């Protein structure tokens, strides 16, 4: 049980670093070059008409 307390103390001391690494990782994942097409397509979802052709014209 002592080992768990030591591990918890170690992790508790570096929580800010863990959160910063998570944030940077998520930003890099979002801005990666291969994701642009997927995000462009997703950004057009609200503009599609009922037929789903993506033209946005009625």
N, CA, C and O atoms as CSV, one atom per row, in Angstrom:
chain,resi,resn,atom,element,x,y,z
A,1,UNK,N,N,0.821,-1.193,0.000
A,1,UNK,CA,C,0.000,0.000,0.000
A,1,UNK,C,C,0.864,1.256,0.000
A,1,UNK,O,O,0.452,2.302,-0.501
A,2,UNK,N,N,2.047,1.148,0.557
A,2,UNK,CA,C,2.941,2.309,0.579
A,2,UNK,C,C,3.363,2.721,-0.824
A,2,UNK,O,O,3.529,3.907,-1.109
A,3,UNK,N,N,3.533,1.743,-1.687
A,3,UNK,CA,C,3.965,2.062,-3.049
A,3,UNK,C,C,2.890,2.879,-3.772
A,3,UNK,O,O,3.208,3.775,-4.554
A,4,UNK,N,N,1.628,2.569,-3.510
A,4,UNK,CA,C,0.548,3.335,-4.137
A,4,UNK,C,C,0.540,4.777,-3.648
A,4,UNK,O,O,0.262,5.696,-4.419
A,5,UNK,N,N,0.840,4.974,-2.385
A,5,UNK,CA,C,0.893,6.328,-1.844
A,5,UNK,C,C,2.067,7.103,-2.438
A,5,UNK,O,O,1.956,8.303,-2.689
A,6,UNK,N,N,3.186,6.424,-2.662
A,6,UNK,CA,C,4.336,7.081,-3.286
A,6,UNK,C,C,4.026,7.468,-4.730
A,6,UNK,O,O,4.367,8.564,-5.176
A,7,UNK,N,N,3.382,6.564,-5.446
A,7,UNK,CA,C,3.014,6.849,-6.841
A,7,UNK,C,C,2.015,7.999,-6.896
A,7,UNK,O,O,2.130,8.886,-7.742
A,8,UNK,N,N,1.026,7.986,-5.989
A,8,UNK,CA,C,0.032,9.056,-5.961
A,8,UNK,C,C,0.689,10.390,-5.641
A,8,UNK,O,O,0.326,11.413,-6.223
A,9,UNK,N,N,1.646,10.395,-4.729
A,9,UNK,CA,C,2.360,11.628,-4.399
A,9,UNK,C,C,3.158,12.149,-5.579
A,9,UNK,O,O,3.196,13.355,-5.821
A,10,UNK,N,N,3.795,11.249,-6.313
A,10,UNK,CA,C,4.561,11.640,-7.493
A,10,UNK,C,C,3.647,12.247,-8.551
A,10,UNK,O,O,3.942,13.310,-9.097
A,11,UNK,N,N,2.542,11.575,-8.837
A,11,UNK,CA,C,1.615,12.076,-9.856
A,11,UNK,C,C,0.961,13.380,-9.423
A,11,UNK,O,O,0.718,14.258,-10.251
A,12,UNK,N,N,0.676,13.511,-8.134
A,12,UNK,CA,C,0.051,14.728,-7.625
A,12,UNK,C,C,0.985,15.922,-7.794
A,12,UNK,O,O,0.526,17.045,-8.005
A,13,UNK,N,N,2.270,15.689,-7.704
A,13,UNK,CA,C,3.233,16.773,-7.847
A,13,UNK,C,C,3.377,17.277,-9.271
A,13,UNK,O,O,3.832,18.401,-9.485
A,14,UNK,N,N,2.998,16.468,-10.243
A,14,UNK,CA,C,3.197,16.835,-11.648
A,14,UNK,C,C,1.886,16.975,-12.418
A,14,UNK,O,O,1.879,16.813,-13.638
A,15,UNK,N,N,0.781,17.270,-11.739
A,15,UNK,CA,C,-0.503,17.336,-12.431
A,15,UNK,C,C,-0.535,18.465,-13.458
A,15,UNK,O,O,-1.158,18.317,-14.509
A,16,UNK,N,N,0.121,19.583,-13.176
A,16,UNK,CA,C,0.147,20.691,-14.132
A,16,UNK,C,C,0.869,20.315,-15.414
A,16,UNK,O,O,0.445,20.682,-16.510
A,17,UNK,N,N,1.967,19.578,-15.266
A,17,UNK,CA,C,2.717,19.115,-16.436
A,17,UNK,C,C,1.874,18.155,-17.268
A,17,UNK,O,O,1.860,18.239,-18.496
A,18,UNK,N,N,1.169,17.239,-16.595
A,18,UNK,CA,C,0.327,16.285,-17.317
A,18,UNK,C,C,-0.770,17.002,-18.105
A,18,UNK,O,O,-1.045,16.658,-19.254
A,19,UNK,N,N,-1.392,17.997,-17.478
A,19,UNK,CA,C,-2.454,18.730,-18.173
A,19,UNK,C,C,-1.911,19.539,-19.348
A,19,UNK,O,O,-2.556,19.631,-20.392
A,20,UNK,N,N,-0.734,20.120,-19.179
A,20,UNK,CA,C,-0.140,20.883,-20.276
A,20,UNK,C,C,0.214,19.961,-21.443
A,20,UNK,O,O,-0.005,20.310,-22.603
A,21,UNK,N,N,0.758,18.790,-21.136
A,21,UNK,CA,C,1.088,17.831,-22.191
A,21,UNK,C,C,-0.177,17.371,-22.914
A,21,UNK,O,O,-0.170,17.213,-24.135
A,22,UNK,N,N,-1.256,17.157,-22.173
A,22,UNK,CA,C,-2.524,16.770,-22.789
A,22,UNK,C,C,-3.043,17.874,-23.702
A,22,UNK,O,O,-3.490,17.598,-24.815
A,23,UNK,N,N,-2.988,19.116,-23.243
A,23,UNK,CA,C,-3.458,20.246,-24.039
A,23,UNK,C,C,-2.648,20.387,-25.326
A,23,UNK,O,O,-3.218,20.536,-26.407
A,24,UNK,N,N,-1.328,20.341,-25.213
A,24,UNK,CA,C,-0.468,20.473,-26.397
A,24,UNK,C,C,-0.729,19.322,-27.363
A,24,UNK,O,O,-0.768,19.529,-28.576
A,25,UNK,N,N,-0.908,18.112,-26.835
A,25,UNK,CA,C,-1.201,16.967,-27.690
A,25,UNK,C,C,-2.508,17.129,-28.448
A,25,UNK,O,O,-2.587,16.806,-29.633
A,26,UNK,N,N,-3.534,17.629,-27.766
A,26,UNK,CA,C,-4.821,17.838,-28.435
A,26,UNK,C,C,-4.738,18.929,-29.495
A,26,UNK,O,O,-5.342,18.804,-30.560
A,27,UNK,N,N,-4.005,19.988,-29.217
A,27,UNK,CA,C,-3.842,21.061,-30.208
A,27,UNK,C,C,-3.099,20.538,-31.429
A,27,UNK,O,O,-3.495,20.808,-32.563
A,28,UNK,N,N,-2.023,19.789,-31.201
A,28,UNK,CA,C,-1.269,19.238,-32.333
A,28,UNK,C,C,-2.118,18.254,-33.132
A,28,UNK,O,O,-2.033,18.218,-34.359
A,29,UNK,N,N,-2.930,17.461,-32.451
A,29,UNK,CA,C,-3.803,16.507,-33.143
A,29,UNK,C,C,-4.818,17.243,-34.016
A,29,UNK,O,O,-5.102,16.819,-35.137
A,30,UNK,N,N,-5.360,18.337,-33.503
A,30,UNK,CA,C,-6.356,19.106,-34.245
A,30,UNK,C,C,-5.741,19.805,-35.450
A,30,UNK,O,O,-6.377,19.891,-36.500
A,31,UNK,N,N,-4.535,20.298,-35.319
A,31,UNK,CA,C,-3.906,21.084,-36.381
A,31,UNK,C,C,-3.028,20.260,-37.316
A,31,UNK,O,O,-2.316,20.828,-38.144
A,32,UNK,N,N,-3.062,18.956,-37.205
A,32,UNK,CA,C,-2.214,18.127,-38.066
A,32,UNK,C,C,-2.650,18.299,-39.523
A,32,UNK,O,O,-3.830,18.526,-39.792
A,33,UNK,N,N,-1.722,18.195,-40.449
A,33,UNK,CA,C,-2.038,18.454,-41.861
A,33,UNK,C,C,-3.097,17.512,-42.440
A,33,UNK,O,O,-3.894,17.945,-43.272
A,34,UNK,N,N,-3.132,16.270,-42.041
A,34,UNK,CA,C,-4.066,15.313,-42.620
A,34,UNK,C,C,-5.507,15.493,-42.183
A,34,UNK,O,O,-6.398,14.883,-42.775
A,35,UNK,N,N,-5.769,16.304,-41.174
A,35,UNK,CA,C,-7.122,16.450,-40.664
A,35,UNK,C,C,-7.916,17.572,-41.289
A,35,UNK,O,O,-9.106,17.715,-41.007
A,36,UNK,N,N,-7.295,18.365,-42.124
A,36,UNK,CA,C,-7.971,19.541,-42.675
A,36,UNK,C,C,-9.218,19.176,-43.475
A,36,UNK,O,O,-10.262,19.804,-43.306
A,37,UNK,N,N,-9.125,18.178,-44.337
A,37,UNK,CA,C,-10.273,17.815,-45.173
A,37,UNK,C,C,-11.446,17.356,-44.306
A,37,UNK,O,O,-12.595,17.715,-44.565
A,38,UNK,N,N,-11.154,16.571,-43.288
A,38,UNK,CA,C,-12.208,16.073,-42.408
A,38,UNK,C,C,-12.908,17.219,-41.686
A,38,UNK,O,O,-14.134,17.232,-41.574
A,39,UNK,N,N,-12.124,18.186,-41.194
A,39,UNK,CA,C,-12.710,19.311,-40.472
A,39,UNK,C,C,-13.447,20.257,-41.417
A,39,UNK,O,O,-14.452,20.853,-41.029
A,40,UNK,N,N,-12.966,20.403,-42.644
A,40,UNK,CA,C,-13.686,21.219,-43.626
A,40,UNK,C,C,-15.047,20.604,-43.949
A,40,UNK,O,O,-16.047,21.314,-44.050
A,41,UNK,N,N,-15.078,19.279,-44.111
A,41,UNK,CA,C,-16.349,18.607,-44.373
A,41,UNK,C,C,-17.288,18.748,-43.179
A,41,UNK,O,O,-18.482,18.992,-43.358
A,42,UNK,N,N,-16.768,18.599,-41.979
A,42,UNK,CA,C,-17.606,18.710,-40.780
A,42,UNK,C,C,-18.136,20.128,-40.604
A,42,UNK,O,O,-19.231,20.318,-40.076
A,43,UNK,N,N,-17.377,21.117,-41.037
A,43,UNK,CA,C,-17.835,22.500,-40.878
A,43,UNK,C,C,-18.989,22.829,-41.814
A,43,UNK,O,O,-19.700,23.808,-41.587
A,44,UNK,N,N,-19.191,22.037,-42.857
A,44,UNK,CA,C,-20.273,22.276,-43.808
A,44,UNK,C,C,-21.576,21.585,-43.421
A,44,UNK,O,O,-22.596,21.803,-44.075
A,45,UNK,N,N,-21.571,20.766,-42.385
A,45,UNK,CA,C,-22.772,20.028,-41.990
A,45,UNK,C,C,-23.947,20.955,-41.700
A,45,UNK,O,O,-25.045,20.677,-42.183
A,46,UNK,N,N,-23.787,22.037,-40.943
A,46,UNK,CA,C,-24.949,22.899,-40.668
A,46,UNK,C,C,-25.498,23.602,-41.908
A,46,UNK,O,O,-26.636,24.072,-41.888
A,47,UNK,N,N,-24.732,23.682,-42.966
A,47,UNK,CA,C,-25.151,24.410,-44.164
A,47,UNK,C,C,-25.826,23.516,-45.198
A,47,UNK,O,O,-26.317,24.013,-46.212
A,48,UNK,N,N,-25.858,22.226,-44.964
A,48,UNK,CA,C,-26.465,21.309,-45.929
A,48,UNK,C,C,-27.980,21.458,-45.939
A,48,UNK,O,O,-28.595,21.810,-44.933
A,49,UNK,N,N,-28.569,21.179,-47.110
A,49,UNK,CA,C,-30.027,21.197,-47.184
A,49,UNK,C,C,-30.560,19.816,-46.796
A,49,UNK,O,O,-29.792,18.937,-46.408
A,50,UNK,N,N,-31.864,19.634,-46.900
A,50,UNK,CA,C,-32.478,18.378,-46.471
A,50,UNK,C,C,-32.004,17.187,-47.283
A,50,UNK,O,O,-31.956,16.070,-46.767
A,51,UNK,N,N,-31.651,17.405,-48.546
A,51,UNK,CA,C,-31.180,16.312,-49.391
A,51,UNK,C,C,-29.758,15.902,-49.052
A,51,UNK,O,O,-29.317,14.821,-49.443
A,52,UNK,N,N,-29.038,16.746,-48.332
A,52,UNK,CA,C,-27.689,16.409,-47.919
A,52,UNK,C,C,-26.644,16.556,-48.994
A,52,UNK,O,O,-25.585,15.935,-48.908
A,53,UNK,N,N,-26.913,17.376,-50.025
A,53,UNK,CA,C,-25.927,17.516,-51.091
A,53,UNK,C,C,-24.874,18.565,-50.772
A,53,UNK,O,O,-23.899,18.696,-51.512
A,54,UNK,N,N,-25.046,19.313,-49.691
A,54,UNK,CA,C,-24.023,20.253,-49.261
A,54,UNK,C,C,-23.982,21.565,-50.000
A,54,UNK,O,O,-23.066,22.357,-49.778
A,55,UNK,N,N,-24.942,21.830,-50.874
A,55,UNK,CA,C,-24.882,23.068,-51.642
A,55,UNK,C,C,-25.266,24.280,-50.803
A,55,UNK,O,O,-24.750,25.374,-51.030
A,56,UNK,N,N,-26.162,24.104,-49.839
A,56,UNK,CA,C,-26.594,25.208,-49.003
A,56,UNK,C,C,-27.611,26.111,-49.670
A,56,UNK,O,O,-28.065,27.077,-49.057
A,57,UNK,N,N,-27.982,25.822,-50.914
A,57,UNK,CA,C,-28.958,26.631,-51.641
A,57,UNK,C,C,-30.308,25.944,-51.591
A,57,UNK,O,O,-30.402,24.718,-51.638
A,58,UNK,N,N,-31.347,26.750,-51.495
A,58,UNK,CA,C,-32.685,26.157,-51.436
A,58,UNK,C,C,-33.475,26.463,-52.672
A,58,UNK,O,O,-34.625,26.040,-52.791
